[in-house]
Amino acid sequence: MKFSTDAEKQTFDKLVKNLPGIVKDKCDGYDELYGYKLVSEGAGSEFYNKDVADALVFKLCKAYQFQYEDIMQHLIHILKWRKEFNPLSSAFQEVHDKDLQEIGFLTFLKENDPNTRAITWNLYGELLKKKELLNDLDKFIRYRIGLMERGLRLVDFTDESDNYMTQVHDYKGVSLWRMDPKMKACVKQVISIFQESYPELLYAKYFVNVPTVLGWVYDVIKKFVDPETRKKFVVLTDGNKLGQYLAGAPSKQYGGKNKKTLAELNMTDIRPTDYGLFMLEQLANVDLD
């Protein structure tokens, strides 16, 4: 971890020191973040990894410019949301509609530059061919959060040179004239959750197969996103140009060097962390009680 000033290091140290109390008093004792345990004490302490915990705290500090009160309030919100929403369940326990398997993919492309290896692919053009999948927005949101959580398992948070994710949004086939109202509501809610509960994880987001006349798609999305996140956006009208940015992308679909298709590269056998599995068992026991 690299601190620009002594003040940043002091904020980090203060947060680490106070974290057990924050978790106990403000978060109902819930200390799981992306499948990892944030504090060394309490149930499941055998799964605590200080290096990972410190790396996650450092990300939170960066996300909120090392402003202690800001960081603390956002951390409390995130942990409370995780306890209520249970994203680990959406990722590793719940069975989602089989049609969604043709919409979201996860890949780890070693050929890519650091921070662009772990990628979530969202084929929104394919989604609109099956609009019925958006009839139950909550159900779709749980699927989408599950995809994100599984994608995070591809990230090594202790690797300071490669600890971010990349996203690709493919709009091939989306209407040229207007965004479907259900799609718009879906995009708005997903972006809101991601900004609030998954800070400092995105390295770049590529919008591909977006014709010039479809520029409004990007304009709509920009309205829901903070300025810092917008800086990470890249819009490509030709999907085949994606390979110029992501060398390991499928050659036929995106102009990369990989001869496999996106479906063939999709990683499906992703397991929860040891602490994540412990938490899932704990929550299951609570439900049974």
C-alpha positions as CSV (number, residue, x, y, z in Angstrom):
1,M,0.0,0.0,0.0
2,K,1.3,3.4,-1.0
3,F,0.3,6.5,0.9
4,S,0.8,9.9,-0.7
5,T,0.9,11.7,2.7
6,D,1.3,11.0,6.4
7,A,-2.3,12.1,6.8
8,E,-3.5,9.3,4.6
9,K,-1.5,6.7,6.5
10,Q,-3.0,8.1,9.8
11,T,-6.5,7.8,8.4
12,F,-5.9,4.2,7.3
13,D,-4.4,3.3,10.7
14,K,-7.3,4.9,12.6
15,L,-9.9,3.0,10.5
16,V,-8.1,-0.3,11.1
17,K,-7.9,0.4,14.8
18,N,-11.6,1.4,15.1
19,L,-12.9,-1.2,12.7
20,P,-13.8,-3.8,15.4
21,G,-15.9,-1.3,17.3
22,I,-17.6,0.0,14.1
23,V,-18.5,-3.5,13.1
24,K,-19.8,-4.3,16.6
25,D,-21.7,-1.1,17.3
26,K,-22.8,0.1,13.9
27,C,-23.0,-3.0,11.7
28,D,-24.7,-5.6,13.9
29,G,-21.4,-7.5,14.1
30,Y,-21.4,-8.1,10.3
31,D,-17.8,-7.9,9.0
32,E,-17.8,-9.7,5.6
33,L,-16.8,-7.8,2.5
34,Y,-16.6,-9.5,-0.9
35,G,-16.3,-12.9,0.9
36,Y,-13.5,-11.8,3.3
37,K,-13.4,-11.1,7.0
38,L,-12.5,-7.5,7.9
39,V,-11.7,-8.0,11.7
40,S,-9.7,-10.6,13.4
41,E,-12.0,-11.2,16.3
42,G,-15.4,-13.0,16.5
43,A,-16.9,-16.0,14.9
44,G,-14.9,-17.3,12.0
45,S,-11.7,-15.7,13.2
46,E,-9.7,-18.6,11.7
47,F,-10.6,-17.3,8.2
48,Y,-9.2,-13.8,8.9
49,N,-6.4,-12.7,6.5
50,K,-4.8,-9.4,7.6
51,D,-3.2,-8.7,4.2
52,V,-6.6,-9.0,2.4
53,A,-8.5,-7.1,5.0
54,D,-6.0,-4.3,4.9
55,A,-6.1,-4.2,1.1
56,L,-9.9,-3.8,1.2
57,V,-9.8,-1.1,3.9
58,F,-7.2,0.7,1.7
59,K,-9.5,0.6,-1.2
60,L,-12.3,2.2,0.8
61,C,-9.9,4.9,1.9
62,K,-9.0,5.6,-1.7
63,A,-12.6,5.6,-2.8
64,Y,-13.5,8.4,-0.3
65,Q,-10.3,10.4,-0.5
66,F,-9.0,9.3,2.9
67,Q,-11.8,11.3,4.6
68,Y,-12.4,9.3,7.8
69,E,-16.0,10.2,8.5
70,D,-16.9,9.7,4.9
71,I,-15.2,6.3,4.8
72,M,-16.8,5.2,8.0
73,Q,-20.4,6.1,6.9
74,H,-20.0,4.4,3.6
75,L,-18.5,1.3,5.2
76,I,-21.4,1.1,7.6
77,H,-23.9,1.4,4.7
78,I,-22.0,-1.3,2.7
79,L,-21.9,-3.9,5.5
80,K,-25.5,-3.3,6.4
81,W,-26.6,-3.7,2.8
82,R,-24.6,-6.9,2.5
83,K,-26.2,-8.4,5.6
84,E,-29.6,-7.5,4.3
85,F,-29.2,-8.3,0.6
86,N,-26.9,-11.3,1.1
87,P,-25.0,-11.0,-2.2
88,L,-23.0,-14.2,-1.4
89,S,-26.3,-16.1,-1.7
90,S,-27.1,-14.5,-5.0
91,A,-23.6,-15.6,-6.2
92,F,-23.2,-19.1,-4.9
93,Q,-26.6,-20.5,-3.7
94,E,-29.4,-19.2,-5.7
95,V,-30.3,-20.7,-9.1
96,H,-30.9,-18.0,-11.7
97,D,-32.9,-18.3,-14.9
98,K,-30.9,-20.4,-17.4
99,D,-31.5,-17.7,-20.1
100,L,-29.3,-15.4,-18.1
101,Q,-26.3,-17.6,-18.9
102,E,-26.4,-16.2,-22.4
103,I,-26.3,-12.6,-21.1
104,G,-23.6,-12.4,-18.5
105,F,-20.1,-14.0,-18.7
106,L,-16.9,-14.0,-16.6
107,T,-13.5,-14.3,-18.0
108,F,-9.9,-14.1,-16.7
109,L,-7.6,-13.3,-19.7
110,K,-4.0,-13.6,-18.8
111,E,-2.9,-12.0,-22.0
112,N,-4.4,-8.7,-21.0
113,D,-2.7,-5.8,-19.2
114,P,-3.0,-5.7,-15.4
115,N,-6.5,-4.7,-14.1
116,T,-8.1,-5.8,-17.4
117,R,-7.8,-9.6,-16.8
118,A,-10.8,-10.2,-14.6
119,I,-13.8,-9.1,-16.8
120,T,-17.6,-9.2,-16.5
121,W,-19.3,-9.2,-19.9
122,N,-22.9,-7.9,-20.1
123,L,-24.6,-8.5,-23.4
124,Y,-27.5,-6.1,-23.2
125,G,-28.4,-6.6,-26.8
126,E,-29.1,-10.2,-26.0
127,L,-31.0,-9.2,-22.9
128,L,-33.5,-7.2,-24.9
129,K,-34.3,-10.2,-27.0
130,K,-35.7,-11.7,-23.9
131,K,-37.4,-8.7,-22.3
132,E,-39.4,-11.0,-20.0
133,L,-36.3,-11.4,-17.9
134,L,-36.8,-7.8,-16.8
135,N,-40.4,-8.3,-15.7
136,D,-39.1,-9.2,-12.2
137,L,-36.5,-6.5,-11.6
138,D,-35.5,-7.7,-8.2
139,K,-34.8,-11.1,-9.6
140,F,-32.7,-9.7,-12.3
141,I,-30.8,-7.5,-9.8
142,R,-30.0,-10.6,-7.7
143,Y,-28.6,-12.3,-10.7
144,R,-26.5,-9.3,-11.7
145,I,-25.1,-8.8,-8.2
146,G,-24.3,-12.5,-8.1
147,L,-22.3,-12.2,-11.3
148,M,-20.4,-9.3,-9.8
149,E,-19.6,-11.2,-6.6
150,R,-18.4,-14.2,-8.5
151,G,-16.2,-12.0,-10.7
152,L,-14.6,-10.6,-7.6
153,R,-13.3,-14.1,-6.8
154,L,-11.0,-13.6,-9.9
155,V,-9.3,-10.6,-8.3
156,D,-6.3,-10.8,-6.0
157,F,-6.7,-7.8,-3.7
158,T,-3.2,-8.2,-2.3
159,D,-1.6,-7.6,-5.7
160,E,-1.1,-3.9,-5.8
161,S,-0.5,-3.9,-9.5
162,D,-3.5,-5.9,-10.5
163,N,-6.5,-5.6,-8.1
164,Y,-9.3,-4.1,-10.2
165,M,-12.0,-5.5,-12.5
166,T,-13.0,-4.5,-16.0
167,Q,-16.5,-4.5,-17.5
168,V,-17.7,-4.8,-21.1
169,H,-21.2,-3.8,-22.1
170,D,-22.2,-5.0,-25.5
171,Y,-25.2,-3.2,-27.0
172,K,-25.3,-5.0,-30.3
173,G,-28.9,-5.3,-31.3
174,V,-30.3,-2.6,-28.9
175,S,-33.0,-0.3,-30.5
176,L,-31.6,2.7,-32.3
177,W,-34.3,5.0,-31.1
178,R,-35.0,4.7,-27.4
179,M,-34.0,2.7,-24.4
180,D,-36.6,0.2,-23.3
181,P,-38.2,1.5,-20.0
182,K,-37.5,-1.7,-18.2
183,M,-33.9,-1.6,-19.3
184,K,-33.5,2.0,-18.2
185,A,-34.9,1.2,-14.7
186,C,-32.6,-1.9,-14.5
187,V,-29.5,0.1,-15.5
188,K,-30.3,2.9,-13.1
189,Q,-30.7,0.5,-10.1
190,V,-27.7,-1.6,-10.9
191,I,-25.5,1.5,-11.2
192,S,-26.8,2.9,-7.9
193,I,-26.0,-0.4,-6.1
194,F,-22.5,-0.7,-7.7
195,Q,-21.6,2.9,-6.8
196,E,-22.7,2.6,-3.2
197,S,-21.6,-1.0,-2.5
198,Y,-18.7,-1.7,-4.8
199,P,-16.4,1.3,-4.7
200,E,-12.8,1.4,-6.1
201,L,-13.2,-1.9,-7.9
202,L,-13.7,-0.8,-11.5
203,Y,-10.6,-0.1,-13.7
204,A,-12.4,0.4,-17.0
205,K,-15.8,0.0,-18.6
206,Y,-16.1,-0.6,-22.4
207,F,-19.3,0.2,-24.2
208,V,-19.0,-1.8,-27.5
209,N,-21.1,-2.0,-30.7
210,V,-22.6,1.4,-29.9
211,P,-23.4,3.1,-33.3
212,T,-23.1,6.9,-33.4
213,V,-26.9,7.2,-33.6
214,L,-27.0,5.1,-30.4
215,G,-25.0,7.6,-28.4
216,W,-28.0,8.3,-26.2
217,V,-27.4,5.0,-24.5
218,Y,-24.1,6.4,-23.1
219,D,-25.7,9.7,-22.3
220,V,-28.5,8.0,-20.3
221,I,-26.0,6.0,-18.3
222,K,-23.8,9.1,-17.6
223,K,-26.6,10.7,-15.8
224,F,-26.5,8.0,-13.1
225,V,-22.7,7.8,-12.7
226,D,-20.3,10.0,-10.7
227,P,-17.6,12.0,-12.6
228,E,-14.7,9.8,-11.4
229,T,-16.4,6.7,-12.8
230,R,-17.2,8.4,-16.1
231,K,-13.4,8.9,-16.6
232,K,-13.1,5.1,-16.9
233,F,-15.6,4.8,-19.8
234,V,-14.5,3.9,-23.3
235,V,-17.1,3.9,-26.1
236,L,-16.4,1.8,-29.2
237,T,-18.8,1.9,-32.2
238,D,-17.1,-1.1,-33.7
239,G,-16.9,-4.1,-31.3
240,N,-14.0,-5.6,-33.2
241,K,-11.8,-2.7,-31.9
242,L,-12.1,-4.0,-28.4
243,G,-9.1,-6.3,-29.1
244,Q,-6.9,-3.2,-29.3
245,Y,-7.6,-2.6,-25.6
246,L,-8.1,-6.2,-24.4
247,A,-5.6,-8.4,-26.2
248,G,-7.1,-11.7,-25.0
249,A,-10.7,-10.9,-26.1
250,P,-12.3,-13.4,-28.5
251,S,-11.1,-12.8,-32.1
252,K,-14.3,-13.3,-34.0
253,Q,-16.5,-11.3,-31.7
254,Y,-14.2,-8.5,-30.5
255,G,-11.0,-8.5,-32.6
256,G,-8.7,-9.9,-29.9
257,K,-6.1,-12.7,-30.2
258,N,-8.1,-15.5,-28.5
259,K,-9.5,-18.1,-30.9
260,K,-12.1,-19.2,-28.3
261,T,-15.6,-17.7,-28.2
262,L,-16.8,-15.8,-25.2
263,A,-19.0,-18.7,-24.2
264,E,-16.0,-21.0,-24.3
265,L,-14.0,-18.6,-22.1
266,N,-16.8,-18.2,-19.6
267,M,-15.7,-19.3,-16.1
268,T,-18.5,-21.1,-14.4
269,D,-16.8,-23.1,-11.7
270,I,-16.1,-20.3,-9.2
271,R,-16.3,-21.1,-5.5
272,P,-16.8,-18.8,-2.5
273,T,-14.0,-18.0,-0.2
274,D,-13.6,-20.0,3.0
275,Y,-15.1,-17.2,5.0
276,G,-17.8,-16.6,2.4
277,L,-18.8,-20.3,2.8
278,F,-18.8,-20.0,6.5
279,M,-21.0,-16.9,6.4
280,L,-23.5,-18.7,4.0
281,E,-23.7,-21.5,6.5
282,Q,-24.2,-19.1,9.4
283,L,-27.0,-17.2,7.6
284,A,-28.6,-20.5,6.6
285,N,-28.7,-21.6,10.2
286,V,-30.3,-18.3,11.2
287,D,-33.0,-18.8,8.6
288,L,-33.6,-22.3,9.9
289,D,-34.0,-21.0,13.4
